[in-house]
């Protein structure tokens, strides 16, 4: 992007956003992220700084892979163990007023940068994105996603929020530089960056138009290794910042097996809380999350049999609530309607799946808005054809999900809130 100065010469406009990407490996580890950054609608207003341990870290990247930005620079900072601390030299070297701290395995959608810059027109010190799971085919990747970004994915609400992710978010550069020499420690894992900013009166915003996909470990051993080293880094930061004694360190080490249960206890009220909205929406979420007949292999829970009008989704032929379009419109007796179809699998793996997809397409051909909500479980290696998904699996983890699937509850709440269907049709076979 170029502007014409007073002298009449064309000069490059200052970048609006600096994106920092750090890796302890070679350039190939950032290739996917760079590809998505180059596809940004405002790529010419984005400065990219690649941070590595050596001057030759990114020599394997072709010139075309770093072209199209306002600037693309490389920083060699020596060996590092924590990506968060490695961001500090990049923050200090950035030329844009906004800095985004990205991991090397996130893939922003084309409008991500524009949405981030637009969000900072408000009084926010930090802006978070909607972060979804980039590899949905394994249960391990979903477990990692739910632990790290489960509160920041497509089920999250936009607007002013109390918390955003520490990684893969954007900050005003001057706000971070105000920490001075303490920036590396406060930016580290469990360094308290967000808590400190909030105590100082800074405000956070989640921009739902800024979306990115995050690649999670797909192998259990990889996830466990990541969790172990992440936990060690967090513990080290907390212990040094708090001046912990040797005895307190030992106490926390011995008690560490109980921490997952404590974390689940803290999350449980939010998982069990009823969704916002009218009675019909609350009922539909309960119908999907409540006890009932279950088809093995996915973790979505459904009900059969008669349903009460109060606290249950309307069925075809029933009387619509006041002010709503009646379900009889499905039979050509009224205006177009919104229909939400709920089913087990989103692949064409059987007759039931073929029929539900055919029903969706037939409704659309008659002028209705129809979407299909399923799990991501794949009994056969076929592509998903549903419109909305929640986590599901055919692995042994399905036994756990048959007892409770918090992601199914959260995703269905979001779909009900955003789509606001006139009719919810459940099908299980």
N, C-alpha and C positions, 0 to 999 in steps of 0.2 A: 504494500500500500504506500502511496507517495503523496506528498503535499507540496504545494508551491510556496516558497518563502517570499519575503519582501523583495529580495534581490532578483526574483524571477526564476531562480534555479530550482529544480525539482529535488527535493530531499526526502529521505525515507522517514515515515512517521515513527515516533517512539512506540515501542511495543506496549500493549495494554496489559499483557499477562506474561509472566515468566514461569515456565514449567521446568521443574527440576526432576531429573530421573537419575537415580544412583544405582550402581551395580558393582559388585566385587569381582564380576567375571568379565567376559569379552563383550564386544559390540553386539554379537548375535543375540545376547540375552535381552537387549532392549529393542530389537528389530520390530517385533510386533507392536509395541507401544508407539514407536516412531511412525509406523505405518498409519496408525489411527490418528496420531497428532497431525500428520501431513494432510489428512482428509478433513481437518477442521474447516468450518466455513469461514473462519477468520484466521487461518494459519499465518497469513502475512502480518498479523498483529501479535503473533506469539513468539516469544523468545524461548528457546530450548537450551538448557545447560545440562550436558551429560557429565556425570561425576563418576570417576573411576579411580582405582588405586595407582595406575601408571599412565604415563603420557601416551603409551601405545595401546591402551585398553580398547580403543574404538577404531583402530586401524583397519579392522576387517569390515567396516561399514563402507559401502560405496558412496561416492559424492551425492548421487541422486537421492539416497536415503535420508540425507540431512538437509536437503534443499527445500525451498518453498516457505521457510520461516523468516520472520524479521531478522533473527540471528540464530545461529546454532553454534554454541561454544562447548569446549571440553575442558574439564578441570581434573587434574591428577592430584590427589590429596594423600597418597600413600595408603597402605593397607588399613582396612577398617572392618569391624565386626558388626556394628549397628548402623543400619541404613539411616536411621533417624538422626544420629549425630553427623553422618556424612552430608546431610543436607545443609549444615550450617555454612560452609564456605560458599555454596551456591546461593544461599539467601543473601550473603554479603556482596556477592558479585553481580546479583541480578540488577537489571536496569529498569524493569517495570515496577509500578507501584503495588502490583498484586503478584503473589507467588503461590504456585500449586506444587505440593509435595507428592509426587507420584511414585509408586512402586513400579518395577520393571515388568510387571505381569498384569497390568490393567489396560483396558482397551476402551477409551472414551468414544462415545458416539459423536457424529459430525457436528452437532450443535452444542456439544459440551462446553467448549471454551467461550462461545458467544453467550451462553446462558450464565456462566460464572461471572463474566465481565458485567453483564446486565444486572445480575443480582447485587453486585457491589455498588450499584447506584443508591442502595439503601444504607442505613446507618450500621452496617454489620462489620465486625472485625474479622469474621471467619465465615466461610460458606462451604457447606457440605453438599455432596452429590448423592444421587440414588445409585447404589452399588449392587449389582446383581451377580449371580453365579455364572461364570463363563463356561464351566464344564459341568453340565447337569446330569451326566450319565452314570456317575458313581455315588454310592451312599457316603463314601468318605469325603468327597468334595462338598456334599451338602452339609455334613456335620461341621466341617471347618467353616463353611459359609455362615451357618446359623450361629456359631460361636463368635465369629468376628464381625460380620456385617448383617446379622439377622435383624438388627434394629434399624438398619439404614438402607434396606433394600426396597423393592417396589411396594412393600406393605407399609412403609413409613409415610407419615404426613409431611407435607411441605410447610414452609413458613418459618417463623421464629421458633427455635427449639433450644432446649437446655444443653444438648450435647450433639456433637457431630463426630465422625471418625477422626482420630488423630492423623492417620495416614490418608492419602488420596483426597485431601481437602485443600482449600485455598485460603490464604491469609493476606491481610494487608501487611506489606513488607515492613513498614515503620513500626507496626505493633510488635512484630517479632524482634526487630533490631533493638527495641527498647529494653530487652533483657540483657543486652551487653554481653559481658563475658560469661554470664550464666545461661546463655541460650543453649549450648550443647547439653547441659544437664536437664534443663526444663523440657527440651525437645525429645529427650530419650524416652524409652519405654517406661511408663509409669512415672515420668518426670513431673507430671502435674500441670502440663501446659494449659489444657482446657480449664481445669479447676482454677488455676491462677488467674487466667483471663476473666473468667466469670466473676470471681471475687472482686476483681478490679473494675467491674462494671461493663465489661465488653459484652457484646451481644452476638449470637450465632443465628445462622439462617440455613435452612435446607432448601435448595433449589431443585424442584422436581423435574425441571427441564434439562438439568445437567445430569446425564446418565452415563454410566460406564460399567463394563463387565470386568469382574475380578477373577483371575485364574487361581483356583484352589488346588491343593494336593489331591491327587486321585488315588494314591496308594496309602494304606494305613500306616506303614512304617515311615513314610515321608511326613505324614501329618503328625505322628507322635514325635518324630525328631524335631519338627518345627515347633511344636508346642513346648517341648522340653527346653530348647534353646531360648525360645521367647520368654518362658517363665524364668529362666536363669537371668536373662538380661533385665527383666522387670524387677526381680528380687534384688539384683545388684544395685539398681538405681534407687530403689526405696530404702535399702539398708544404708547406703552411703549418704543419701539426702537426710535421713532421719537419725544418723549417728547411732545405729543399732549396736548393742553390745553383742559379744560372742554368744552369750546365753540366749538372747532374743533370736538371733539367727538360727541357733539350733532348735529352738521351740518351733519356729515357723517351718523349718525343714521337716521336723517330725510330724507336724500337723498338716502338711501339704496335701496328703491324700484326701482330706475332708474338704478342700477348697472347691472342687466341682459341685459338691452337694450344697455348699453355702451359696455358690453362684446361682444354682438352680432355684434355691429358696428365694433369692432376691428377685429372680425373673418371674417366679410363679404367679404373683398377683397380676402382672401385666398379661400373662398368657391366659389366665382364667377370666379376666375382666370382660364383661359383655361388650360387644361392638356398639359404637354409636349409631344412631339412626332410628328409624321408626320400628314398630313392633315386628313388622314383617321381615325387616332386615335382620333383626336380632334373632328371630325365629329360624331363618334360613341358616345362619351360622351355627346355631345350636343343633339343627337337624343334621348338618354335615359333621359336627364335632362330637355329637352325643353318642351314647351307646346304641347299638342296633346291629342289624345283620351286616357282616363284613365280607367282602370278597378278598381272599388271601392274595397278598403280593404287592400291596401298595400303601396302605396306611390311611386312605380316605375312608371315612365311616359314614354310612348312609342308613336311612330308615325305610321300612316298608309299611304297608298298611294304611288305614285311614288317618287323616290328620285333622286336628282341630283348626277351626278358622283363626282363633286367637292364638298368636304365638307360633304359627306354622305358615309356610309359603302357600299362596293361593294355588289351587289346582284348576285345570281346564274345566270350564263349566260352572265354577263357583262364582259367587257374587263379589265384585270388586269393591275395594274400600272406597269411601267417598272421595271424589276428586281424582280417582285413578281410572285408567282405561280398562274396561272389563276383559277377562280372558276370552270371552266369546268372539272377540275380534280375530282370534286365531282361525276361526271357521268362516272368515269372510264377512262377519257381521259388524265390523267397526273399523276404526283407524288402525294404522300400523302400531305394533307393540314391541316392547323389548322383552326378549325371552332368554333366560339363562338356563342352559342345559348342563346338568351335572352327571359325570360318568366316571367310571374307574380308570380306564386306559385311554390315552390320546393317540394310539396307533391303530391302524386298520388290521388288528390281529385276530378278529373274530367277527361273527355275524352281528353281535350286539353293537360292536364298535362301528361297523359299516352302517348299521341302521341309524345310530345316533348322529353320525356325520351326515347321512342322507337327509335326516330330519332337519338339521341345522341349515343345510343348503336349500332345502325346499322352503323353509320359512323365509330365508333371505330372498328367494325368487318371488315370493308373494308380497314383498315389500316390508317385511318385519326385520327388526334388528335382532339377530340371534348370535350368541357366542357360546362356545363349548368350554367348560372348565373341567380339567382332569388332573390326575397325578402325572408325574414324569416317569412312572414305572413302565418298562418296556418288556412284556413277555416275549416278544420277538424283536430282532434288530431292525425295526422299521422307524421311519421318521415320525415325529409328532405332528398331528394335523389339527390339534385343539388350539384354541385361541389364548387361553389362560391356563397356567399350570401351578401346581404345588409339588413339593417334594414327595416322591414315592419311589419304591424300589422293589425288586423281586429277590433281593439278597436276604440273608438271614435277619437283617435289621428290620424287615417287614413285621416281625413279631412284636417288636417294640412299638412300631408305628400303629399297629392295630390297637394298642392300648391308648395311645395318645399321639397325635400328630400336630404339634403347635403351629408348624408352618402352614398346614392346610387351613387351620382356623384363621390365621392372620391373612393369608392370601385371599380367602373367601370373603373376609370382612372388607378388604380393599376392593374387590370386584363388586360386591354389593353396594358399597358406598359410591363408587365411581360410575358403575353402569346403571344402577337403580332399576332393576328389572320389574316388569309388571307380573311376570310369571316365572317361577323357578320350577323346573322339571327335573326330578331325580330319576335316574335309571340305574339299576344294578341287575346283574344276571348271575 
